[in-house]
Structure formats: structure tokens, C-alpha cells
Amino acid sequence: MKKRFMLIICLVLFLSACAPSFQKEEEVKTKTNDSTTETAILPKYKISDDYYSMKLPFKSSAARGLVVNNLNTRYDISEFETGLMRVAQNTFDPNEYYFQEGQYLTKEVVSSWLNRKYTKQQLGEKDVSASNNIGLNPSDEGLSMAQSGQMEPIYLAHVLEHDYLIKNKKSKTVTLGGVTIGLALNSVYYYQKEKGGAVFKSDISQAKLESEGKKIAAEVIKRLRKMQGLGTVPITIALFEQKETSSVVPGNFIAYASAAKGSSSLGDWEKINEQYVLFPNGDSKYKSDEDPFSYFKQDIEEYFPNFNGVIGRAFYVNNKLQNLNIEIPIQLYGKAEVIGFTQFVAGQVMDHFSSDISVQVSITSVNGAESLIVRDADADKPFVHIYE
């Protein structure tokens, strides 16, 4: 009995030595935007080098919830937020900065910025420069609702703020180190000629959208510098082109520029070459990437007829496929079928897709998510999860 007890003790010590050493989170002091001091926790570990660590406790955005109302699709909402984090990595190193949702732009400020600008004729000489007349979209002076199609479009759909905090190792304090601002811009202008009437639309070219976005950004940086707490920190502003309401792929960021500490002017604009493409597509430009997807789809159709189709959303950076997100809605009638189908699909992922791209497959039914397959770039095997 004594020998068995000693063996157990040795085994526990051995396993403890082999396990990762998870240190305690670090406690620091942080100042809020109203200059009060709070205690915060900085996590020691990140789930990936592609993500920022977040200061705890989590503080929601001062403009929380507006993005859902202002962007056209759930795809745009997700990409606008995650894409802005990718843009931030060009300026703020994820190994040095901590993420926090925006604390400076309130709902009231963002909502007022999204309005059309008024003119002297509409407000009167005295009120035109009033603090509430700060809409960043063009005026509709002199035009009735029946003439909506002749108006300058609503270019700016939403403004999103992300804050990046930096730690002072000596004083163990965390302060604001920089800010990124996303400007969501409409690629389609929707309007009505009469209240409750038909909805018309007008396409906005990317050249026009980008030109207007840069004008808006120049005004936004000036306004940010006048806000308490934002007078000196580096600020990056990025332009996002959102898709039309019927799109099943998200929009993408097209350019960004930064203002150095204390500057009220943005530097040179940098192009962002990103794009989402729906598979199947049929465009010869994407044929070499779409062919493996087509063979993958055919094999599934041959062996498992009870599904409603396969849709792929391909993400390109600098014209190179980086990630493929596949959705498969199925009609299966038991857990055993789900397991068998998932095993088969996982094998097809490994057989058909190049190892240098990431592939994620979501299998769903009328009951919701059934299983998930994730094959990271250069991974030897996929991660597979069957939902209970």
C-alpha cells in the first residue's frame, strides 16, 4: 500500500513538472477617460498572436449596440470589428498593447456624426455653427423627398472606435497608448421618393466612396484631438466599404492613415488589398482556387445527398487566398449520421485543399450547429468538434 501511495505521489509530481506553468494574471492601475483610477487585470496568455489581450474587467463600448443598427448585414458587422483589429496591428504591436472597446465616442456623438449636415438656410445664421450641427454626411438643402435620388448619397454609415492600452512596467500602470477609428462607408445608397413608398438604390463607385471617406476622416481627426484624453495619442483611421443589404459576403477595408502624437493631420494613406469572394463564383480569375472547392462539393453530393448545398466564403489578401469558410446545411436525423458525415467531410478537407490556407467548415441543421471542422494553415490534421 505504501509503495502504491509513493508511486501516485511521484506520478503527480511528474505530471505537474510537465504541465505548462500558468502564472497568475497581473494586477495594474489604469486611468479612465474621466481621470479616475481603477484596478485592472492583464491576462498573461493570448489565444493567438493574431489577437490582442484584453484588459479585465471588460468595459463595453460607450457606443455599444449602434453597429447592429447601422450596418447592412451580420457579415459586415463581424468583419468591420475584426478587420479593424487587423488594421491596428500595422500601428500597435499585439505583444505590447492591450485591447479595449472604445470609451470616448458615445452613442450621442456617433449618432450626431452620422446625420446630414445642415446649412444656414435650414437652421438660420445663428444656429448653423451650433454644437449639434455636426453631421458628417452631405446636406440635402433645397431638395424634397421626391428628389432624393438627386441628393448627395449618405456616405458614412457608422463610426467605430477601438482603444489600445500600453503598460508601464515600472509603475505597473496602464494608460491609453493609441486609438483606431473605423469609418463604415456605403457602396449603395438607398432612398425613398415618398414616405412608405418603394425603396430605390444607387451604386456608389469605390473611387467616390474612398474620396468622400478621406474627406470625412480629415474632419474626424480634428474633432478627436479636441476631446479630453485624445489630444496627444497616435490615432489610425481606416475606411471600410460595406456591401449592399442582400450580400452574403462581408465588405472589406480599403485604406488607412495615421496621425502621429498630437497631430491633427493624417499622414499618407495606405491601400488595403482585401476581398471576400463567394464560392461557387464562376469568375475565371478565381478558377484555380474554386476548382478544389468544386471537387469537394461534388464528392459530398455523391456520398451524402441529404443536404441543401455548400457555400464557401473565400478571403483574399493581396490577391492570394488566405482563408476559406464553408457552410453546409444538412438534413440528418440522428447523431450517428452527424458523426459519420463530419468524419467524411474532415477527410475531404484534407484531400482537396492546399495546406497553405486555413479552412473552416460549419455543419448545421434546422436544430442549429451540428459540428465544426477547422484545419489551420500547415496543420497536419484538422480540429473536429461535434456539438452535443
Solvent accessible surface area in square Angstrom, and as a share of the most:
residue,aa,sasa,rsa
1,M,189,0.84
2,K,159,0.68
3,K,177,0.75
4,R,160,0.58
5,F,118,0.49
6,M,97,0.43
7,L,123,0.61
8,I,91,0.46
9,I,69,0.35
10,C,73,0.44
11,L,98,0.49
12,V,81,0.47
13,L,114,0.57
14,F,125,0.52
15,L,102,0.51
16,S,71,0.46
17,A,86,0.66
18,C,86,0.51
19,A,55,0.43
20,P,95,0.60
21,S,89,0.57
22,F,144,0.60
23,Q,116,0.52
24,K,181,0.77
25,E,99,0.44
26,E,31,0.14
27,E,110,0.49
28,V,3,0.02
29,K,98,0.42
30,T,8,0.05
31,K,134,0.57
32,T,22,0.13
33,N,60,0.31
34,D,94,0.49
35,S,74,0.48
36,T,73,0.42
37,T,82,0.48
38,E,72,0.32
39,T,63,0.36
40,A,1,0.01
41,I,53,0.27
42,L,2,0.01
43,P,32,0.20
44,K,95,0.40
45,Y,118,0.45
46,K,61,0.26
47,I,160,0.81
48,S,37,0.24
49,D,110,0.57
50,D,99,0.52
51,Y,111,0.42
52,Y,14,0.05
53,S,13,0.08
54,M,73,0.32
55,K,10,0.04
56,L,73,0.36
57,P,93,0.58
58,F,102,0.43
59,K,55,0.23
60,S,41,0.27
61,S,22,0.14
62,A,38,0.29
63,A,14,0.11
64,R,160,0.58
65,G,38,0.37
66,L,25,0.13
67,V,17,0.10
68,V,95,0.54
69,N,117,0.60
70,N,41,0.21
71,L,12,0.06
72,N,49,0.25
73,T,17,0.10
74,R,159,0.58
75,Y,38,0.15
76,D,0,0.00
77,I,32,0.16
78,S,63,0.41
79,E,9,0.04
80,F,0,0.00
81,E,53,0.24
82,T,59,0.35
83,G,1,0.01
84,L,0,0.00
85,M,37,0.17
86,R,80,0.29
87,V,7,0.04
88,A,0,0.00
89,Q,60,0.27
90,N,94,0.48
91,T,54,0.31
92,F,3,0.01
93,D,57,0.29
94,P,21,0.13
95,N,116,0.59
96,E,97,0.43
97,Y,34,0.13
98,Y,34,0.13
99,F,6,0.02
100,Q,22,0.10
101,E,40,0.18
102,G,1,0.01
103,Q,25,0.11
104,Y,34,0.13
105,L,4,0.02
106,T,50,0.29
107,K,91,0.39
108,E,129,0.58
109,V,39,0.23
110,V,1,0.00
111,S,48,0.31
112,S,24,0.16
113,W,4,0.01
114,L,29,0.14
115,N,72,0.37
116,R,36,0.13
117,K,90,0.38
118,Y,92,0.35
119,T,28,0.16
120,K,111,0.47
121,Q,145,0.65
122,Q,75,0.34
123,L,58,0.29
124,G,31,0.30
125,E,126,0.57
126,K,184,0.78
127,D,67,0.34
128,V,28,0.16
129,S,100,0.64
130,A,40,0.31
131,S,102,0.66
132,N,109,0.56
133,N,7,0.03
134,I,47,0.24
135,G,4,0.04
136,L,24,0.12
137,N,2,0.01
138,P,33,0.21
139,S,36,0.23
140,D,42,0.22
141,E,67,0.30
142,G,70,0.67
143,L,57,0.28
144,S,60,0.39
145,M,87,0.39
146,A,67,0.52
147,Q,66,0.30
148,S,7,0.05
149,G,39,0.38
150,Q,130,0.58
151,M,24,0.11
152,E,79,0.35
153,P,24,0.15
154,I,48,0.24
155,Y,4,0.01
156,L,1,0.01
157,A,13,0.10
158,H,4,0.02
159,V,2,0.01
160,L,19,0.09
161,E,11,0.05
162,H,4,0.02
163,D,0,0.00
164,Y,0,0.00
165,L,8,0.04
166,I,58,0.29
167,K,49,0.21
168,N,77,0.40
169,K,164,0.69
170,K,199,0.84
171,S,63,0.41
172,K,107,0.45
173,T,42,0.25
174,V,0,0.00
175,T,66,0.39
176,L,34,0.17
177,G,11,0.11
178,G,0,0.00
179,V,0,0.00
180,T,0,0.00
181,I,1,0.00
182,G,0,0.00
183,L,0,0.00
184,A,0,0.00
185,L,0,0.00
186,N,20,0.10
187,S,16,0.10
188,V,13,0.07
189,Y,16,0.06
190,Y,70,0.27
191,Y,36,0.14
192,Q,56,0.25
193,K,92,0.39
194,E,113,0.51
195,K,187,0.79
196,G,73,0.70
197,G,19,0.19
198,A,69,0.53
199,V,97,0.56
200,F,81,0.34
201,K,113,0.48
202,S,48,0.31
203,D,113,0.58
204,I,16,0.08
205,S,68,0.44
206,Q,87,0.39
207,A,79,0.61
208,K,81,0.34
209,L,1,0.00
210,E,16,0.07
211,S,49,0.32
212,E,22,0.10
213,G,0,0.00
214,K,62,0.26
215,K,128,0.54
216,I,12,0.06
217,A,0,0.00
218,A,46,0.36
219,E,64,0.28
220,V,0,0.00
221,I,1,0.00
222,K,105,0.45
223,R,39,0.14
224,L,0,0.00
225,R,25,0.09
226,K,174,0.74
227,M,45,0.20
228,Q,135,0.60
229,G,45,0.43
230,L,1,0.00
231,G,31,0.30
232,T,94,0.55
233,V,18,0.10
234,P,26,0.17
235,I,0,0.00
236,T,0,0.00
237,I,0,0.00
238,A,0,0.00
239,L,0,0.00
240,F,0,0.00
241,E,18,0.08
242,Q,1,0.01
243,K,59,0.25
244,E,55,0.25
245,T,74,0.43
246,S,85,0.55
247,S,21,0.13
248,V,64,0.37
249,V,19,0.11
250,P,9,0.06
251,G,0,0.00
252,N,12,0.06
253,F,1,0.00
254,I,8,0.04
255,A,1,0.01
256,Y,34,0.13
257,A,1,0.01
258,S,40,0.26
259,A,1,0.01
260,A,72,0.56
261,K,156,0.66
262,G,40,0.39
263,S,39,0.25
264,S,51,0.33
265,S,78,0.50
266,L,33,0.17
267,G,42,0.41
268,D,126,0.65
269,W,64,0.23
270,E,89,0.40
271,K,149,0.63
272,I,27,0.14
273,N,68,0.35
274,E,26,0.11
275,Q,79,0.35
276,Y,37,0.14
277,V,7,0.04
278,L,56,0.28
279,F,0,0.00
280,P,79,0.50
281,N,64,0.33
282,G,72,0.69
283,D,62,0.32
284,S,95,0.61
285,K,144,0.61
286,Y,18,0.07
287,K,117,0.50
288,S,93,0.60
289,D,41,0.21
290,E,16,0.07
291,D,44,0.23
292,P,35,0.22
293,F,1,0.00
294,S,33,0.22
295,Y,117,0.44
296,F,0,0.00
297,K,48,0.20
298,Q,99,0.44
299,D,38,0.20
300,I,0,0.00
301,E,76,0.34
302,E,125,0.56
303,Y,134,0.51
304,F,55,0.23
305,P,103,0.65
306,N,71,0.36
307,F,27,0.11
308,N,100,0.51
309,G,22,0.21
310,V,4,0.02
311,I,69,0.35
312,G,0,0.00
313,R,18,0.07
314,A,0,0.00
315,F,18,0.08
316,Y,11,0.04
317,V,43,0.25
318,N,106,0.54
319,N,123,0.63
320,K,109,0.46
321,L,14,0.07
322,Q,73,0.32
323,N,46,0.24
324,L,1,0.00
325,N,46,0.24
326,I,0,0.00
327,E,55,0.25
328,I,0,0.00
329,P,46,0.29
330,I,5,0.02
331,Q,87,0.39
332,L,25,0.13
333,Y,173,0.66
334,G,35,0.33
335,K,89,0.38
336,A,83,0.65
337,E,68,0.31
338,V,5,0.03
339,I,71,0.36
340,G,28,0.27
341,F,1,0.01
342,T,0,0.00
343,Q,123,0.54
344,F,46,0.19
345,V,0,0.00
346,A,12,0.09
347,G,32,0.31
348,Q,23,0.10
349,V,0,0.00
350,M,66,0.29
351,D,111,0.58
352,H,44,0.20
353,F,12,0.05
354,S,65,0.42
355,S,63,0.41
356,D,70,0.36
357,I,12,0.06
358,S,31,0.20
359,V,1,0.01
360,Q,61,0.27
361,V,0,0.00
362,S,27,0.18
363,I,1,0.00
364,T,48,0.28
365,S,20,0.13
366,V,149,0.85
367,N,131,0.67
368,G,32,0.31
369,A,60,0.47
370,E,20,0.09
371,S,2,0.01
372,L,37,0.19
373,I,1,0.00
374,V,36,0.21
375,R,4,0.01
376,D,86,0.44
377,A,44,0.34
378,D,111,0.57
379,A,33,0.26
380,D,136,0.71
381,K,158,0.67
382,P,29,0.18
383,F,120,0.50
384,V,62,0.36
385,H,77,0.35
386,I,43,0.22
387,Y,76,0.29
388,E,199,0.89
